[in-house]
Amino acid sequence: MRRLRQLAERTPADRERYVDLLRAVAITAVVLGHWTVAVIGHDAAGRPTGRSALPDLPWAYPLTWLVQVMPVFFVVGGFANAASLAARRARGGDAADWLLDRSARLVRPTTVLVLVLAAGALVARLAGVDPSLTRTVVWFATVPLWFLAAYLLVVPLTPLTYALHRRYGLAVPVVMAALVGLGDLARLADRPGLAVGNYLFGWLAVHQLGYAWYDARRGVGLRFPPTRRLGWTLLLGGVATLVALTTVGPYPVSMINIPGERLDNAAPPSLALLVLATAQVGLVMVLRDPAERWLRRPGPWQAVIAVNAVVLTVFLWHLSAAILLVGGLDAVDLLPTPPVGSPAWFAWRVPWLLMLSAVLAVLVAVFGPVEARTGRRPVRASTGRRPVRREPTARPRPPERRDGPGPRDPGAGPGSPDRPPARRHPPPRIRAGLAVAGFVAVVAALAVNAVTPRHAAEPLGLPVPALVAYVAGAGVLRLLREWPGTRGPTPPGSPR
């Protein structure tokens, strides 16, 4: 508590606390949503299985308009990425420095999950467990990574997309939304392969709205001032348009994918999901002023700081918590499996959520410090040259050597004690290219894992090529972050 109080007291007065609140609320909503709709049963072999209850609860489809909050997370990500990129450049850094900071925040906690799951799968394999069963467990545990892959795809493009925003403004997300609409037409024409770009264009369009929010807060490029009146217009107009698209139009009501639907709204993002994002932005604008006043109180703000310190860890491990709880209850024959929609099933939601929260709290206590302690350090200007070292004026000079070149003799080799070999970091363009390549490798690995069947016989739980690509990408990013002279500690209160 003392640490939280200190962090709260050191928060800059101009920090947009509402962004941190929305990030925490969005991830919490995703976690609770996944847990609430979980259906646990047993397969033919008597082993526990899990699936979503939504296909059996069509009356709940409209409720997904409230719990599908991934667009909010991408809007918040756009704001935070624009703010942190601008701050980094103001301190003399470049896009590569900023990207490496982002990789520390996003990739380190993910690496822990990937390596722990792979190690657990290896132990299970050595113990004689069927690889297909191991893969099924790991597949469920890594379901959150499909979303993270989409976000990691958007982040390296931030310097480019923010530059496009500064030049063309809201025309950029409008064009991207049009491309998403074309992808939807391809899906309706039974050409789903032509809609793969929706994964990129859809989330980029939402991400661009975060840039607009950041610039509006700075008073830059304001054509539509972010007033409550505009917020109500976006909210009501977005809801009305969404009703039309899901009743008269071809889009399903549910904003979470339902097996058997002709179109999915979330994977990949559809035009209907972008309309929902517009309505959510309107709601965010309507609630901003009262939320900011509330966050000026010490208690709420400290709670928001605490959640944000481990928010990615919570997201990454929440389905692992469900797997552990189900396995534990099944091992002692205490796992209830009531029919979906029955009174017993609804009554079981309360103890189910409470027990899951307790298991997740333990996992966060174990793995959360990796994220919470991820330091972001201020960067010096990236010149591609090793900084000049100045010798202290009072430093005694060593005696001259008579059996070889002296310490300051031009002939002294690079391994001489007084002149250690210089480790130059790569030039800025090469470093930026390597950073992007590291992100691409990580995203490719997560994508391969997502499309690999959950019953595939994978001895390490994850596909070996995906695991190799992930370790390689994460290793490149770590090497660049730890290269001497490239980065330093970030002042408190820097944009996340």
Secondary structure as UniProt FT lines:
FT   HELIX           2..9
FT   TURN            13..14
FT   HELIX           17..36
FT   STRAND          38..42
FT   TURN            44..45
FT   STRAND          48..52
FT   HELIX           54..56
FT   HELIX           58..63
FT   HELIX           64..67
FT   HELIX           70..90
FT   TURN            91..92
FT   HELIX           95..126
FT   TURN            127..128
FT   HELIX           131..141
FT   TURN            142..144
FT   HELIX           145..154
FT   HELIX           155..157
FT   HELIX           158..168
FT   TURN            169..170
FT   HELIX           171..188
FT   TURN            189..190
FT   HELIX           192..195
FT   TURN            196..197
FT   HELIX           198..218
FT   HELIX           228..247
FT   TURN            259..260
FT   TURN            267..268
FT   HELIX           271..295
FT   HELIX           298..309
FT   HELIX           311..331
FT   TURN            332..333
FT   TURN            340..341
FT   HELIX           343..372
FT   TURN            393..394
FT   TURN            407..408
FT   TURN            410..411
FT   TURN            414..415
FT   TURN            417..418
FT   HELIX           428..451
FT   TURN            454..455
FT   TURN            459..460
FT   HELIX           464..482
FT   TURN            484..485
FT   TURN            492..493
//
